[in-house]
Amino acid sequence: MTDQIEAEHILELSKELLGDIELDRLSADKLLLKATRLARLVGSDEIQTWLTFEVHGYSSSNPVSLKYMGLTGRWIDYKEGKGHWGSLGQHAVSIETAKARIEATSMAGSVSNAGYLNTLSRNHAALSSTIRSLRGGPHF
């Protein structure tokens, strides 16, 4: 690609990514893929590394990981090394599970929703099991 064409492509991809974020057009994992492509095009190794942590989870032994743990507000207690070490996808699943719980709780008073609540409870149990298997401490 010539420099001019590459610059135009980068600008277009940047605008597209911003629109995707603002208009909630893509899931978090797809946004990460697009952002990774943009970081690669602009030649930002650090941003590519950070996005890799967002995809796979953070590491307590990598300086870039620790830097972006702070920049993205993932620390619970920095001094004790407690934070949200999981991938963005894991957090997205946790959020969806919490939303389902809230919805189930708000519908719990209705007897006619018993079948729905039973199904939701089974789905929640399966999701919780998946989250527990994905969760954990920092990735090394």
Rosetta blueprint (number, residue, H / E / L):
1 M L
2 T L
3 D H
4 Q H
5 I H
6 E H
7 A H
8 E H
9 H H
10 I H
11 L H
12 E H
13 L H
14 S H
15 K H
16 E H
17 L H
18 L H
19 G H
20 D H
21 I H
22 E H
23 L L
24 D L
25 R L
26 L L
27 S L
28 A H
29 D H
30 K H
31 L H
32 L H
33 L H
34 K H
35 A H
36 T H
37 R H
38 L H
39 A H
40 R H
41 L H
42 V H
43 G L
44 S L
45 D H
46 E H
47 I H
48 Q H
49 T H
50 W H
51 L H
52 T H
53 F H
54 E H
55 V H
56 H H
57 G L
58 Y L
59 S E
60 S L
61 S L
62 N L
63 P H
64 V H
65 S H
66 L H
67 K H
68 Y H
69 M H
70 G H
71 L H
72 T L
73 G L
74 R L
75 W E
76 I E
77 D E
78 Y L
79 K L
80 E L
81 G L
82 K E
83 G E
84 H L
85 W L
86 G L
87 S L
88 L H
89 G H
90 Q H
91 H H
92 A H
93 V H
94 S H
95 I H
96 E H
97 T H
98 A H
99 K H
100 A H
101 R H
102 I H
103 E H
104 A H
105 T H
106 S H
107 M H
108 A L
109 G L
110 S L
111 V H
112 S H
113 N H
114 A H
115 G H
116 Y H
117 L H
118 N H
119 T H
120 L H
121 S H
122 R H
123 N H
124 H H
125 A H
126 A H
127 L H
128 S H
129 S H
130 T H
131 I H
132 R H
133 S H
134 L H
135 R L
136 G L
137 G L
138 P L
139 H E
140 F L
